[in-house]
Amino acid sequence: MLDRKALLLDEVRKYHREAQPDRPFVPGVTEIWPSGAVLDENDRAALVEAALDMRIAAGISSRRFESAFARRMKRRKAHLTNSGSSANLLAVSALTSHVLGDRRLRPGDEVITVAAGFPTTVNPILQNGLIPVFVDVELGTYNTTAERVAQAIGPRTRAIIVAHALGNPFQATEIAQLADEHDLFLIEDNCDAVGSVYDGRLTGTFGQLSTVSFYPAHHLAMGEGGCVLTGDLVLARVVESLRDWGRDCWCEPGESNKCLKRFDYQMGNLPAGYDHKYIFSHVGYNLKGTDLQAALGLSQLGHLDEFCAARRRNWRRLRDGLQDVPHLLLPEATPRSDPSWFGFILTVDPEAPFSRAELVDFLENRKIGTRRLFAGNLTRHPAYIGQPQRVVGELTNSDIITEQTFWVGVYPALTDEMIDYVVTSIRDFVRDRG
Ligand SMILES: Cc1ncc(COP(=O)(O)O)c(C=O)c1O
C-alpha cells in the first residue's frame, strides 16, 4: 500500500513536470501576472497525498501547520481558517467576547482603520455592530501614521485594525505603543505582509492579534485559507471557539475528553454533566480550514524565505529601473522597515500629461497585469455609503489612490527578464507621452 502511494506520488511529480514545462518568456505575449501561487512538484504531491489519505476535514496537517506557522511567525498560537477575511472576522469578533469582561468591545464602540485598503479589513467592524473610524493614509508608503491614528482616538474608541499596506509595514511600534497608552486593542491585518519586518521585528507580532491570507495572490498559497495569530492564550481560546461553532470544548474533532472532565461541567442553564463537546459559550461560526489546505500550506512554508527574498529582489529591480522616471510617484518602504512586498505600487501624478487609465491600458495591452490598491477609498463604495462611521480629517490621499494609483507584480514567479520588460514598458510609455 505504501509502495503504491509512493509510486503514485512519483507519478504526480512527473505529471507536474510535464504539465508545467518551462516556457520561454515572449515579451508582449506571455502574461506577466501581478500575483499568483508558486507551486512546485512537492506542493502538488503534498496536496495529492492528503487527498489519497482522504484527509478532507481539519486534522493532523492542520494542527501541524498551525504549530509550524506560529513558530515561524513568532506567536504562541495560530488558528487556520478558510480565508483571510474569516481570520479578520474572527480577530475582531474575539474582542467582543464576554471572556474579556469589561475590556470587551460592545456595539457602538469605535475601531480605527484606514479608508484605503481591502474591504474585509473593515467589514468585521460593521458585522460586529461596531463603528469604523476612517483615517487617511500617506502617498508613497500607502500606510497611515501613528499621528493620524492618535488624532482619531475618541471617548468610545476601543481598538485599531490596520493592514500593512501591500507588504509595507505601518509604524507598528508607535501604533502599538499608542494602543497601549489608550488601552486599545491592536489587530494587524498581516494578510499581505508575511515576512515583513519593522524595527527588527516581524509584522504580526505587535498587536494582540494578527491575520494572514493564503489565497494564491499571497506570500503562501493554500487555494483558499487564512490564519489568526496571537500571543495571548485567552484570545486564542476565544478565536478557536468562535471558529469552531462557538463551542466551549477545545478537543479537536475526532478527539474526546482531553480535559478528563467531559461529563463534569455545569454551564449556563444546562444540566450538570452535559457533554462538554456540545456546550456553546460563544455565538460562533464554522470558519475552519481543511487538511487539504494545510498539507499544501506545510509544503509551501518550506519556501517562505526564498519567496520573501524573491519579492524583495523583484521590488528592488523595479524600483532601481524606474528611479528617474518623471510623473510617477514611486513606492517607499516605511522608515525602519524591511517589507516583504506584495506588489509594486505607483501613483500617477495628477498633473502628468497622461492618465492612469492610459498607462494601465498600455501595460495591460502588453500583457502586464495591473491591480488597484484594492477598494481605494472604501467610503465611496455603495456598500459603505450610509453605514455608521466616523471620518477623521480629509481622505485626500485615499481619493488620490482611488483615482491615480495602481500596482504591478513582484511575486516570486516573475523573472528578471519579465521585470525588465515591465520597466522598459513604463519607461517607453512615459517617454512617448511625457
Ligand atoms: C489586506 C487584506 N486583508 C484581507 C484580505 C482577505 O483575504 P482572503 O482573500 O483570503 O479572504 C486580503 C485579500 O487579498 C487583503 O489584501
The ligand as an SDF file (V2000), in Angstrom:
LIG
                    3D

 16 16  0  0  0  0  0  0  0  0999 V2000
   -5.1290   43.2980    3.3610 C   0  0  0  0  0  0  0  0  0  0  0  0
   -6.0580   42.1480    3.0980 C   0  0  0  0  0  0  0  0  0  0  0  0
   -6.8240   41.6990    4.0870 N   0  0  0  0  0  0  0  0  0  0  0  0
   -7.6660   40.6610    3.9140 C   0  0  0  0  0  0  0  0  0  0  0  0
   -7.7520   40.0130    2.6950 C   0  0  0  0  0  0  0  0  0  0  0  0
   -8.7200   38.8870    2.5290 C   0  0  0  0  0  0  0  0  0  0  0  0
   -8.1060   37.6430    2.3460 O   0  0  0  0  0  0  0  0  0  0  0  0
   -8.9140   36.4490    1.6710 P   0  0  0  0  0  0  0  0  0  0  0  0
   -8.9800   36.7240    0.2100 O   0  0  0  0  0  0  0  0  0  0  0  0
   -8.0960   35.2260    1.9910 O   0  0  0  0  0  0  0  0  0  0  0  0
  -10.2530   36.4060    2.2840 O   0  0  0  0  0  0  0  0  0  0  0  0
   -6.9840   40.4630    1.6340 C   0  0  0  0  0  0  0  0  0  0  0  0
   -7.0920   39.7980    0.3310 C   0  0  0  0  0  0  0  0  0  0  0  0
   -6.3600   39.9690   -0.5940 O   0  0  0  0  0  0  0  0  0  0  0  0
   -6.1000   41.5540    1.8360 C   0  0  0  0  0  0  0  0  0  0  0  0
   -5.3360   42.0260    0.8430 O   0  0  0  0  0  0  0  0  0  0  0  0
  1  2  1  0
  2  3  1  0
  2 15  2  0
  3  4  2  0
  4  5  1  0
  5  6  1  0
  5 12  2  0
  6  7  1  0
  7  8  1  0
  8  9  2  0
  8 10  1  0
  8 11  1  0
 12 13  1  0
 12 15  1  0
 13 14  2  0
 15 16  1  0
M  END
$$$$
